[in-house]
């Protein structure tokens, strides 16, 4: 049985938050415990923030290689001005670098078919400039996935917001979503603009 942390638990929220928030909570709890508890319990009080310190360390490790907010904004701006052939070539280069074999798809709802270590993934990216993505695009991707023999993974790439119905649909059908932050990470080091890689 695999244990899974609840998505909205305090620790799950802190893992998604900047690492220093957890460390600050750990320090405050430790100082309060050491100052307010009787002398024989001060050591226990001082250590009360340790779980938050551990969460902060885990969050810092996860966030260390993530692109900065400035890098995400620069990536979004650069990609929003690109024509489809250049963007598609850039994605293909990133996928190949990450170990995928890449095939361009002829289907209207799928742009790439990827494979790595025996797992397939269908990718829809042609509407990456759309300001808002509705459920119909994700439905088409899911239909292509259902029609495939081996039930591949699915990925939608778009810079704009997802509608209120699209986000739960993606979660329900396990469709991965790449927006500006994920693209900045996936395209790290590739020459698509003159900004630094971090």
C-alpha positions as CSV (number, residue, x, y, z in Angstrom):
1,X,0.0,0.0,0.0
2,X,1.5,3.3,-1.1
3,X,0.9,6.2,1.2
4,X,0.0,9.5,-0.4
5,X,0.0,13.0,1.3
6,X,-3.3,14.8,1.1
7,X,-3.0,17.6,-1.4
8,X,-4.3,20.3,0.9
9,X,-2.6,19.2,4.1
10,X,-0.3,21.7,5.8
11,X,2.9,19.9,4.8
12,X,1.7,19.5,1.2
13,X,1.0,23.2,1.0
14,X,4.4,24.1,2.6
15,X,6.1,21.8,0.0
16,X,4.6,23.9,-2.7
17,X,5.4,27.2,-1.0
18,X,8.8,28.9,-0.9
19,X,11.2,26.9,1.3
20,X,12.0,29.8,3.6
21,X,8.4,29.9,4.9
22,X,8.8,26.4,6.5
23,X,12.2,27.4,7.9
24,X,10.8,30.5,9.4
25,X,7.9,28.5,11.0
26,X,10.5,26.1,12.4
27,X,12.6,28.9,13.9
28,X,9.6,30.7,15.5
29,X,8.2,27.4,16.9
30,X,11.7,26.5,18.3
31,X,12.2,29.9,19.9
32,X,8.7,30.0,21.4
33,X,9.0,26.5,22.8
34,X,12.4,27.3,24.3
35,X,11.1,30.6,25.8
36,X,7.7,29.6,27.1
37,X,8.0,26.1,28.3
38,X,9.4,25.2,31.8
39,X,13.1,24.6,31.9
40,X,12.9,20.8,31.9
41,X,10.9,20.9,28.6
42,X,12.9,23.6,26.8
43,X,14.9,21.2,24.8
44,X,11.7,19.5,23.5
45,X,10.2,22.9,22.8
46,X,13.3,24.0,20.9
47,X,13.1,20.8,18.8
48,X,9.3,21.3,18.1
49,X,10.0,23.1,14.8
50,X,12.2,20.2,13.4
51,X,9.5,18.8,11.2
52,X,9.0,22.2,9.6
53,X,12.8,22.5,9.1
54,X,12.8,19.1,7.3
55,X,9.9,20.2,5.1
56,X,11.8,23.5,4.3
57,X,14.9,21.4,3.4
58,X,12.9,19.2,1.1
59,X,11.1,22.2,-0.5
60,X,14.5,24.0,-1.0
61,X,15.9,20.9,-2.7
62,X,12.9,20.7,-5.1
63,X,13.0,24.4,-5.8
64,X,16.8,24.8,-6.3
65,X,16.8,23.9,-10.0
66,X,13.4,25.5,-10.8
67,X,13.6,28.6,-13.0
68,X,13.2,32.0,-11.4
69,X,10.0,34.1,-11.8
70,X,11.9,36.4,-14.2
71,X,13.1,33.4,-16.3
72,X,9.5,32.1,-16.5
73,X,8.2,35.6,-17.6
74,X,11.0,35.8,-20.2
75,X,10.3,32.4,-21.5
76,X,6.6,33.1,-21.8
77,X,7.2,36.4,-23.6
78,X,9.7,34.7,-26.1
79,X,7.5,31.7,-26.8
80,X,4.4,33.9,-27.3
81,X,6.0,35.5,-30.3
82,X,7.3,32.3,-31.9
83,X,5.7,30.8,-35.0
84,X,4.5,27.2,-34.8
85,X,7.3,25.6,-36.8
86,X,10.0,27.2,-34.5
87,X,8.1,26.3,-31.3
88,X,7.5,22.7,-32.5
89,X,11.2,22.3,-33.4
90,X,12.2,23.6,-30.0
91,X,9.8,21.2,-28.2
92,X,11.1,18.3,-30.3
93,X,14.7,19.2,-29.4
94,X,13.8,19.3,-25.7
95,X,12.0,16.0,-25.8
96,X,14.9,14.3,-27.6
97,X,17.3,15.7,-25.1
98,X,15.2,14.2,-22.3
99,X,15.5,10.7,-23.9
100,X,12.2,10.5,-25.8
101,X,11.9,9.3,-29.4
102,X,9.7,11.8,-31.1
103,X,7.3,11.5,-34.0
104,X,5.2,14.3,-35.4
105,X,1.5,13.2,-35.5
106,X,-0.9,13.7,-38.3
107,X,-4.0,13.7,-36.0
108,X,-5.7,17.1,-35.5
109,X,-5.7,16.8,-31.7
110,X,-2.2,15.4,-31.3
111,X,1.1,17.1,-32.4
112,X,3.7,14.7,-31.1
113,X,3.9,11.0,-30.2
114,X,6.7,10.4,-27.7
115,X,8.1,7.2,-26.4
116,X,10.7,6.5,-23.6
117,X,11.4,3.2,-21.9
118,X,8.3,1.6,-23.4
119,X,5.9,4.3,-22.3
120,X,4.1,6.4,-24.9
121,X,2.8,9.9,-24.5
122,X,0.5,12.0,-26.8
123,X,1.3,15.7,-26.8
124,X,-1.0,18.5,-27.9
125,X,0.8,21.9,-28.2
126,X,-0.4,23.7,-31.3
127,X,-2.7,26.0,-29.4
128,X,0.1,27.1,-27.0
129,X,-0.6,30.8,-27.6
130,X,-4.3,30.7,-26.7
131,X,-5.1,33.1,-23.9
132,X,-7.5,30.6,-22.3
133,X,-7.8,26.8,-22.8
134,X,-11.2,25.3,-22.6
135,X,-12.3,21.7,-22.0
136,X,-12.9,21.0,-25.7
137,X,-9.2,20.9,-26.5
138,X,-8.5,18.5,-23.6
139,X,-11.5,16.4,-24.7
140,X,-10.0,15.9,-28.1
141,X,-6.7,14.9,-26.6
142,X,-8.4,12.4,-24.3
143,X,-10.4,11.0,-27.3
144,X,-7.1,10.4,-29.2
145,X,-5.7,8.8,-26.1
146,X,-8.8,6.5,-25.7
147,X,-8.5,5.5,-29.4
148,X,-4.9,4.4,-28.9
149,X,-4.2,0.8,-28.3
150,X,-1.9,1.1,-25.3
151,X,-3.6,4.0,-23.3
152,X,-0.6,6.3,-23.5
153,X,0.1,9.3,-21.2
154,X,-1.2,12.7,-22.3
155,X,0.4,16.2,-22.1
156,X,-1.2,19.5,-23.1
157,X,1.1,22.5,-23.6
158,X,-0.3,26.0,-23.4
159,X,0.8,29.4,-22.1
160,X,-2.7,30.7,-21.2
161,X,-5.0,29.9,-18.3
162,X,-7.1,26.8,-18.1
163,X,-10.9,27.4,-17.8
164,X,-12.8,26.4,-14.6
165,X,-14.0,23.2,-16.3
166,X,-10.7,22.4,-18.1
167,X,-8.6,22.1,-15.0
168,X,-10.7,19.5,-13.2
169,X,-11.1,17.6,-16.5
170,X,-7.3,17.4,-16.8
171,X,-7.0,16.2,-13.2
172,X,-9.7,13.6,-13.6
173,X,-8.2,12.2,-16.8
174,X,-4.5,12.5,-15.6
175,X,-3.6,14.9,-18.5
176,X,-0.3,16.6,-17.6
177,X,-0.3,20.4,-18.2
178,X,2.7,22.4,-19.1
179,X,2.4,26.2,-18.8
180,X,5.1,28.9,-18.7
181,X,6.9,27.5,-15.6
182,X,7.1,24.0,-16.9
183,X,8.2,25.2,-20.3
184,X,10.9,27.3,-18.8
185,X,12.2,24.2,-17.0
186,X,11.8,21.9,-20.0
187,X,13.5,24.3,-22.4
188,X,16.4,25.1,-20.0
189,X,19.7,25.6,-21.9
190,X,18.1,25.6,-25.4
191,X,18.8,28.7,-27.5
192,X,15.4,30.2,-28.2
193,X,16.2,33.7,-26.9
194,X,19.1,35.7,-25.6
195,X,18.2,35.4,-21.9
196,X,20.3,33.5,-19.5
197,X,19.3,29.9,-18.7
198,X,18.4,30.4,-15.0
